[in-house]
Amino acid sequence: MENIMMLPASYCVMNEEEMTYTSGGANIVQAAAAVFIPFYGWFAGVAGVRDYRKSHPKDWTSTGPDALTRYMDKSVANAFYGLGCTFWTVSSCFTGVGLLINALVIFS
């Protein structure tokens, strides 16, 4: 008896990283919220850095900026979303407390 798995002709195997690039991005409401609502932009930015660090534990600091650039190049909404999240995350680092909170969230 053979164990054979039959798949449709259009079946394509993708790993988790490839799914990130094909499963869309931000819509215009998310982009506007990231730009105009500081807490949302900050939290989305810090959570995004944390998630990327967890999925790329060895090289997250060297490959992260390139991944952000590729994400922002996909659409105008992604560009505004990325800029909003980056702005609020970086600007929160200028206070000592903000830098500490960001570090605690990113390394949690």
Steps between C-alpha positions, in 0.01 A plus 500: 500500500641839399442825685453759226364846552320642198499879473323728252700605195503862618639414845805700606708445811604819683683548824385744771731780384365484146144518633589829669577650161185370329234556763441869441585791721341803659178654380444875490327507841793322666741736325311808619477364853875429508576855391242697703447291816828492693423202723385284209804589288736440792346168600482370143862601442637346819294182453625475141862527613438239772339257256780546246763449771334176606483367143861604419687459832854502360491783244199719583705819538670466161205375292219694670542832318503322162184307592330825600602661171364205299173519695466873441573463127189284447239777513431857606298380800791281613737794459289728722446219751872428518589868527244558776612198701866588454447863598309425822731215601821698442365820655399312814863387538613860560368485856676272746175341611387444140828334409469269800138410420585437134789273601278307741235443232746412223698254713196342669 
